[in-house]
């Protein structure tokens, strides 16, 4: 607004000074013309024929009185008389524009620099004729009367008036600028508050409502705009709170999901992934965002599933296997496209549900059914076969009948042992689940001594030394009979798989955070690939040797559940041909 005012005032000043200059110039020309007429009447008696001496005297007198330079020029351009300069020293004036115009019978006017006077001059020339009654338009002229005044005589009063106009324009500009500033502040102050409120909202902060009561003399248009912005701010704040709450809920769900969730765009770049996916892929979630999935995944099955999900029109479901150094991980993969606000496809959502444990449980169940069927079928088949043999006539042979009955008896005992172990295992599991197993603080040495005494007759048959190392003061929260059964199973296994004349060490020690009981032997040992499944039911690392030694395949499973009932853990360390060590850790 100030620039507009300055431009307008500058234009008005220029127009005013130009109009004044033209006005003064026109008046001066008219004044010179009147003076020329008066001078012409006084010099006429001495002009035809010209009397240079008289004419020069008159020119000097009138020129001094009127502050005007008077020059009389003959038709050939020679100067006859001049009020300032000697005619003999002056140039021929035939080429002067105003003289040429006057000789043509017209009033000639021009503005130019005078070499004689050394400044800008305004010249007016009129024709001189012998006949005073001749018209001004007559082409005949015998001479020229020229009057001139300095242009500064015109500029000085004009300069003073121009200075006054400029001063007035400046004053008006300042006053108009102040008024414009006051008016603009009425508009810009609420607009500035609106801008700040909009910037805060753009930065993700709650939009502030504009208090119109604080604004004085606010314009109606700005007031309407502020009211509309206040309404919009309230709606945006409500929507922002709703969106923020929903986003926080989604982020909490996204982060808390145990399933690995992966979001990819149509360019196969990772848009987002949760913590489970980050751990699964072994990448940093922030660093992986925006990168092609090919840089992150090295599994062809999963890459193929991602690409099929991006191209599919309907949700997909498939099973994917990830192979790692520590084994295979099985996933139930679900893939679905997701769309933007315009319902355009922008990518796919991949959900990986870890079913490795379920697959392992299925394998264990299948193996358990196969093993228990095999374990039960073997003695049953043997018993049935020998009974049929006896029925076919072998009973009449006392020697064969006795041998067959002994075999039937042995398989019946084996079948009974399997049933007893299954019942024992089922009872322990049930009591563990129901919390019916009572644990009391008790000394460990008596329990370990009972184990040594119970298994002593088996060690003597192979000349094995059973060494006990347990402090008398060592105690823990235990169920004596169950712990004795578990340790007896471990010691019996150690005896079965240890060579003659060897040593088995039963040790109990106190650790800062646990009571550790170990059973160590120097037997045949167990291969590394069998250790993870060693405590499964009916699992045998050496099936032929285990059955030959009379095991049911349930002893270590019973040990594991008894230890779990004591809130402890059991693990095994073994090296083939160097022996095995079972370790039980109980809370003090």
C-alpha positions in Angstrom: 0.0 0.0 0.0 2.9 2.4 0.8 4.4 1.7 -2.6 1.1 2.4 -4.3 0.8 5.6 -2.4 4.3 6.7 -3.3 3.8 5.8 -6.9 0.5 7.8 -7.0 2.0 10.8 -5.3 5.1 10.8 -7.5 2.8 10.6 -10.6 0.7 13.5 -9.3 3.8 15.6 -8.5 5.2 15.0 -11.9 2.0 15.9 -13.6 1.5 19.0 -11.5 5.1 20.3 -12.1 4.8 19.5 -15.8 1.4 21.4 -16.0 2.9 24.4 -14.1 5.9 24.4 -16.3 3.8 24.4 -19.4 1.5 27.1 -17.8 4.4 29.4 -17.0 6.0 28.8 -20.3 2.8 29.7 -22.1 2.4 32.9 -20.0 6.0 33.9 -20.6 5.6 33.4 -24.3 2.4 35.6 -24.3 4.2 38.2 -22.2 7.1 38.3 -24.6 4.7 38.6 -27.5 3.0 41.7 -25.8 6.5 43.2 -25.1 7.5 42.6 -28.7 4.4 44.5 -29.9 5.2 47.5 -27.6 8.8 47.5 -28.5 7.9 47.3 -32.2 5.8 50.5 -32.0 8.8 52.4 -30.4 11.4 51.3 -32.9 9.2 51.5 -36.1 10.0 55.2 -36.7 13.7 54.3 -36.8 13.5 51.0 -38.7 12.5 52.1 -42.2 15.1 53.0 -43.2 17.0 51.6 -40.2 19.0 53.9 -38.0 21.4 51.6 -36.2 22.5 54.2 -33.6 18.9 55.1 -32.7 17.8 51.6 -32.7 20.6 50.4 -30.4 19.9 53.2 -27.9 16.2 52.3 -27.8 17.0 48.6 -27.4 19.4 49.2 -24.6 17.0 51.5 -22.8 14.0 49.2 -23.1 16.0 46.1 -22.5 17.3 47.4 -19.2 13.9 48.6 -18.1 12.2 45.2 -18.9 15.1 42.9 -18.1 14.7 41.6 -21.7 17.3 41.2 -24.4 16.2 42.9 -27.6 17.8 42.2 -31.0 16.9 43.6 -34.4 17.9 41.6 -37.4 17.9 42.6 -41.1 16.3 40.3 -43.7 19.8 39.0 -44.6 20.3 37.9 -41.0 22.8 40.6 -40.0 22.2 42.1 -36.5 21.4 45.8 -36.6 21.0 46.5 -32.9 21.2 44.5 -29.6 20.5 45.5 -26.0 23.4 43.5 -24.6 26.1 42.9 -27.2 27.7 45.0 -29.9 26.1 44.0 -33.3 29.6 43.9 -35.0 30.6 41.1 -32.7 27.5 39.0 -33.2 27.1 36.2 -35.8 24.7 36.2 -38.6 21.2 35.1 -37.4 19.8 33.9 -40.6 20.1 30.3 -39.4 18.2 30.8 -36.1 15.0 28.9 -36.0 12.9 31.8 -34.6 14.4 34.2 -37.2 13.6 31.9 -40.1 10.1 31.6 -38.8 9.7 35.4 -38.4 11.1 36.1 -41.9 8.5 33.7 -43.2 5.8 36.0 -41.7 5.1 34.1 -38.5 5.8 34.5 -34.8 8.8 32.3 -34.1 9.5 30.8 -30.7 12.4 28.5 -29.6 14.4 27.6 -26.5 18.1 26.9 -26.7 21.5 27.7 -25.3 22.9 31.2 -26.0 26.7 31.3 -26.6 26.6 35.1 -26.1 24.7 34.9 -22.7 26.1 31.5 -21.8 22.8 30.0 -20.6 19.5 28.7 -21.7 17.3 31.4 -23.3 13.6 31.6 -24.5 13.5 33.4 -27.8 10.4 35.1 -29.5 10.8 36.7 -32.9 8.2 38.7 -34.9 8.4 40.1 -38.4 9.1 43.8 -39.1 7.2 45.4 -42.0 7.2 48.9 -43.4 3.5 48.9 -43.6 2.1 48.9 -40.0 -1.3 47.8 -41.2 0.0 44.6 -42.8 -1.4 41.4 -41.4 0.7 39.1 -39.2 0.3 36.3 -41.6 1.8 38.4 -44.5 4.9 36.6 -45.9 6.7 39.8 -46.6 9.1 40.9 -43.8 12.0 43.4 -44.1 13.4 42.5 -40.7 12.9 40.7 -37.4 12.4 41.9 -33.9 13.6 39.3 -31.4 13.1 39.3 -27.6 14.6 36.8 -25.2 14.7 36.2 -21.5 16.8 33.6 -19.5 14.9 30.3 -19.0 16.0 30.5 -15.3 13.6 33.3 -14.9 10.9 30.7 -15.5 12.6 27.9 -13.5 13.2 29.8 -10.3 9.5 30.4 -9.4 8.6 26.9 -10.8 11.3 25.3 -8.6 9.9 26.9 -5.5 6.4 25.8 -6.3 7.7 22.3 -7.2 9.5 22.1 -3.8 6.2 23.0 -2.0 4.4 20.4 -4.0 7.0 17.7 -3.2 7.0 18.6 0.5 3.2 18.4 0.5 3.4 15.0 -1.4 5.9 13.6 1.1 3.7 14.7 4.0 0.6 13.2 2.4 2.6 10.0 1.7 3.6 9.7 5.4 0.1 10.4 6.6 -1.3 8.0 4.1 1.3 5.4 5.0 0.4 5.7 8.7 -3.2 5.3 7.9 -2.5 2.3 5.7 -0.3 0.8 8.4 -3.1 1.1 11.0 -5.7 -0.3 8.5 -3.3 -3.1 7.5 -2.6 -4.0 11.1 -6.3 -4.5 11.6 -6.1 -7.1 8.8 -2.7 -8.6 9.3 -2.7 -9.0 13.1 -5.5 -11.5 13.1 -4.2 -13.0 9.9 -0.8 -13.4 11.6 -2.4 -15.3 14.4 -4.2 -17.4 11.9 -0.9 -18.2 10.2 0.8 -19.2 13.5 -2.1 -21.4 14.3 -2.0 -23.0 10.8 1.8 -23.5 11.1 1.4 -25.2 14.6 -1.2 -27.5 13.1 1.1 -28.2 10.1 3.8 -29.2 12.6 1.4 -31.8 14.1 0.5 -29.7 17.1 -3.1 -29.0 18.2 -4.5 -26.0 16.3 -5.2 -23.0 18.6 -8.5 -21.2 18.5 -8.3 -17.5 17.6 -10.0 -15.3 20.3 -11.9 -12.6 18.4 -12.6 -10.7 21.6 -8.9 -9.7 21.7 -9.0 -8.1 18.3 -10.3 -4.5 18.2 -12.1 -3.0 15.2 -11.6 -6.3 13.3 -13.0 -6.2 9.7 -16.1 -8.2 9.0 -14.3 -10.3 6.3 -11.4 -11.2 8.6 -13.9 -12.0 11.4 -15.8 -14.4 9.2 -12.5 -16.0 8.1 -11.4 -16.3 11.8 -14.7 -17.9 12.7 -14.4 -20.4 9.9 -10.8 -21.2 10.9 -11.9 -21.6 14.5 -14.5 -24.1 13.4 -12.0 -25.9 11.2 -9.5 -26.0 14.1 -12.0 -27.6 16.4 -12.9 -30.2 13.9 -9.3 -30.8 13.0 -8.3 -31.2 16.6 -11.1 -33.7 17.2 -10.1 -35.6 14.1 -6.4 -35.4 15.0 -7.1 -36.8 18.4 -9.2 -39.6 16.9 -6.5 -40.4 14.2 -3.7 -40.2 16.8 -5.6 -42.5 19.1 -6.3 -45.0 16.3 -2.6 -44.7 15.1 -1.3 -45.4 18.7 -3.6 -48.4 18.9 -2.5 -49.7 15.6 1.1 -49.1 16.5 0.7 -50.9 19.8 -1.1 -53.8 18.0 1.5 -53.8 15.3 4.4 -53.8 17.7 2.8 -56.3 20.1 1.9 -58.9 17.5 3.9 -62.1 17.8 3.4 -62.7 14.1 5.9 -61.2 11.8 4.1 -58.4 9.8 5.7 -57.0 6.6 4.3 -54.2 4.4 5.7 -53.8 0.9 4.8 -51.4 -2.0 4.3 -52.3 -5.6 8.0 -51.7 -6.3 8.8 -54.5 -3.8 10.3 -52.0 -1.3 9.7 -52.4 2.4 7.3 -49.8 3.8 7.1 -51.1 7.3 7.7 -54.1 9.5 7.1 -54.9 13.2 9.5 -56.0 15.8 8.8 -59.7 15.2 9.6 -59.4 11.5 12.8 -57.4 12.4 13.9 -60.2 14.7 13.0 -62.9 12.1 14.8 -61.2 9.3 17.7 -60.1 11.6 17.5 -56.5 10.3 17.0 -53.1 11.9 13.4 -52.0 11.3 14.2 -48.3 10.6 17.2 -49.2 8.4 15.1 -51.7 6.3 12.3 -49.2 5.5 12.5 -48.1 1.9 14.9 -50.8 0.8 14.1 -53.4 -1.8 12.9 -56.6 -0.2 15.4 -58.5 -2.3 18.2 -56.8 -0.3 16.7 -58.0 3.0 15.3 -61.5 2.2 17.5 -64.3 0.9 14.7 -66.9 0.8 13.3 -67.7 -2.6 10.0 -69.2 -1.2 9.2 -66.0 0.8 10.2 -63.8 -2.1 8.0 -65.7 -4.4 5.1 -65.5 -2.0 5.5 -61.7 -1.7 5.4 -61.3 -5.5 2.4 -63.5 -5.8 0.6 -61.5 -3.1 1.4 -58.2 -5.0 0.0 -59.7 -8.2 -3.0 -61.5 -6.7 -6.6 -60.1 -6.7 -7.6 -62.1 -3.5 -5.8 -62.9 -0.3 -3.3 -65.7 -0.5 -2.3 -68.4 2.1 0.7 -70.7 1.9 3.3 -72.4 4.0 6.8 -71.0 3.8 10.0 -72.5 5.2 13.0 -70.4 6.3 16.2 -72.3 6.6 18.7 -70.9 9.1 21.9 -72.2 10.6 20.2 -73.5 13.7 17.4 -75.3 11.8 14.3 -74.8 9.8 11.5 -72.4 10.7 8.0 -73.1 9.4 5.5 -70.2 8.7 1.9 -70.0 7.8 2.0 -67.0 5.4 -1.0 -64.8 4.7 -0.8 -62.1 2.0 -3.3 -59.5 1.1 -3.2 -56.3 -1.0 -3.9 -52.9 0.6 -5.2 -49.8 -1.0 -5.0 -46.0 -0.5 -7.8 -43.5 -0.1 -8.5 -43.6 -3.8 -9.0 -47.4 -3.6 -5.8 -47.9 -5.7 -3.5 -50.8 -5.1 -0.4 -49.5 -3.3 1.2 -52.7 -1.9 0.7 -55.9 0.0 0.5 -56.9 3.7 2.4 -60.1 4.6 1.7 -61.9 7.9 4.0 -64.7 8.9 2.7 -67.0 11.7 5.4 -69.2 13.2 4.1 -72.8 13.2 7.4 -74.4 13.9 6.4 -75.5 17.3 3.1 -76.8 16.0 4.9 -78.7 13.3 7.3 -80.1 15.9 4.4 -81.1 18.0 2.7 -82.8 15.1 5.9 -84.6 14.3 6.2 -85.6 18.0 2.6 -86.8 18.1 3.1 -88.8 15.0 6.4 -90.3 16.3 4.7 -90.9 19.7 1.8 -92.8 18.1 4.2 -94.7 15.9 6.5 -95.5 18.8 3.9 -96.4 21.3 2.2 -98.6 18.7 5.5 -100.2 18.0 6.5 -100.6 21.6 3.1 -102.2 22.5 2.9 -104.2 19.3 6.2 -105.9 19.8 5.4 -107.7 23.1 1.8 -108.3 22.1 2.9 -109.9 18.8 5.5 -112.0 20.7 3.0 -113.1 23.3 0.3 -113.9 20.6 2.8 -115.8 18.5 4.1 -118.0 21.3 0.5 -118.7 22.5 -0.5 -119.8 19.0 2.7 -122.0 18.9 1.6 -123.6 22.2 -1.9 -124.1 20.9 -0.5 -125.8 17.8 1.0 -128.6 19.9 4.1 -127.2 21.5 2.4 -127.4 24.9 2.8 -131.2 24.8 6.6 -130.7 24.8 7.5 -129.7 28.4 10.9 -128.4 27.4 9.6 -126.1 24.6 6.5 -125.2 26.6 8.6 -124.0 29.5 10.9 -121.9 27.2 7.9 -120.4 25.4 6.1 -119.5 28.6 9.3 -117.9 29.9 9.4 -115.7 26.8 5.7 -114.9 27.2 6.3 -114.0 30.8 9.2 -111.7 29.8 7.2 -109.9 27.2 4.3 -109.6 29.6 6.6 -107.9 32.1 7.8 -105.6 29.4 4.2 -104.7 28.5 3.4 -104.2 32.1 6.5 -101.9 32.5 5.4 -99.8 29.6 1.9 -99.5 30.9 3.2 -98.6 34.4 5.5 -96.0 33.0 2.7 -94.5 30.9 0.5 -94.4 34.0 3.3 -92.8 36.1 4.0 -90.2 33.4 0.3 -89.4 33.1 -0.1 -89.1 36.9 2.9 -86.8 37.2 1.6 -84.6 34.3 -1.8 -84.4 35.9 -0.5 -83.6 39.4 1.9 -81.0 37.9 -1.0 -79.4 36.0 -3.3 -79.4 39.1 -0.5 -78.3 41.4 -1.0 -81.4 43.7 2.7 -82.1 44.0 3.8 -81.0 47.4 7.3 -79.6 47.8 9.0 -79.3 51.1 12.3 -78.0 52.2 14.5 -81.1 52.8 18.0 -82.5 52.8 19.3 -83.9 49.6 21.8 -86.4 50.8 19.3 -88.9 52.2 17.5 -88.9 48.8 20.8 -89.5 46.9 21.8 -92.3 49.4 18.5 -94.1 48.7 19.2 -93.9 45.0 22.6 -95.5 45.5 21.1 -98.2 47.6 18.3 -98.9 45.2 20.6 -99.2 42.2 23.4 -100.9 44.1 22.6 -104.5 43.0 22.7 -103.4 39.3 26.2 -101.8 39.7 27.5 -105.0 41.3 26.6 -107.1 38.3 28.9 -105.0 36.1 31.4 -104.1 38.8 30.6 -100.4 38.5 31.5 -98.0 41.2 28.8 -95.5 42.2 30.3 -92.4 43.8 28.2 -90.0 45.9 29.3 -86.4 46.6 26.8 -84.4 48.5 27.2 -82.1 51.6 25.1 -83.1 54.6 23.8 -79.5 54.9 22.6 -79.2 51.3 18.8 -78.8 51.1 16.1 -77.7 48.7 12.4 -77.6 48.1 11.7 -81.1 46.9 9.3 -84.0 46.8 11.5 -86.8 48.0 9.9 -89.9 46.4 9.5 -88.2 43.0 13.1 -86.8 43.0 14.4 -90.2 44.0 12.5 -91.8 41.1 13.9 -89.3 38.6 17.5 -89.8 39.8 17.0 -93.6 39.9 16.0 -93.5 36.2 19.1 -91.5 35.4 21.4 -93.8 37.4 19.8 -96.9 35.8 20.4 -95.5 32.4 24.0 -94.7 33.2 24.5 -98.3 34.4 23.0 -99.7 31.3 25.2 -97.7 28.9 28.4 -97.8 31.0 31.1 -100.5 30.4 32.1 -102.9 33.2 34.6 -101.7 35.8 33.7 -98.1 35.2 32.6 -95.3 37.5 29.3 -93.3 37.9 29.4 -90.1 39.9 26.3 -88.7 41.6 27.1 -85.1 42.7 25.0 -82.3 44.4 26.4 -78.8 44.8 25.1 -75.4 45.8 25.3 -72.6 43.3 24.4 -68.9 43.9 21.0 -69.3 42.2 20.3 -73.0 42.1 21.0 -76.5 43.5 22.8 -78.6 40.9 22.6 -82.4 40.8 24.6 -84.2 38.2 24.8 -87.9 37.1 28.0 -88.5 35.1 29.2 -91.7 33.4 31.9 -92.7 31.0 29.7 -94.9 28.8 29.0 -94.9 25.0 27.7 -91.4 24.9 25.0 -89.9 22.7 25.4 -88.3 19.3 24.7 -84.5 19.1 21.7 -84.8 16.7 19.8 -86.9 19.3 20.2 -84.6 22.3 17.3 -82.1 21.5 14.8 -85.0 21.4 16.2 -87.2 24.1 13.4 -86.4 26.6 10.6 -87.2 24.2 8.4 -90.2 24.9 9.6 -93.4 23.3 12.5 -91.6 21.6 15.6 -93.8 21.4 19.0 -92.8 20.2 19.9 -96.5 19.6 16.7 -98.4 19.2 18.2 -101.9 19.0 20.5 -101.4 22.0 17.8 -99.8 24.1 15.3 -102.7 23.5 18.1 -105.2 24.1 18.8 -103.5 27.5 15.1 -103.6 28.4 14.2 -99.9 28.4 10.7 -98.7 27.8 11.7 -95.3 26.2 9.7 -93.4 28.9 12.3 -93.0 31.6 13.8 -89.7 30.5 10.3 -88.3 29.8 9.4 -89.1 33.4 12.6 -87.4 34.6 11.8 -84.2 32.6 8.2 -83.9 34.1 9.4 -84.6 37.6 12.0 -81.8 37.3 9.4 -79.5 35.9 7.1 -80.3 38.8 10.1 -79.1 41.0 10.2 -75.8 38.9 13.7 -76.8 37.7 15.4 -77.7 34.5 17.2 -80.8 33.2 19.7 -80.9 30.4 22.2 -83.3 29.0 25.8 -83.0 27.7 27.3 -86.0 26.0 30.2 -86.9 23.7 30.2 -90.3 21.9 32.6 -92.8 23.4 33.4 -90.4 26.2 30.3 -90.5 28.4 27.2 -88.5 29.3 26.3 -86.0 32.1 22.7 -85.3 33.1 22.3 -82.1 35.1 19.2 -81.1 37.2 19.0 -77.6 38.6 16.5 -76.9 41.4 15.6 -73.7 43.3 17.3 -73.5 46.7 
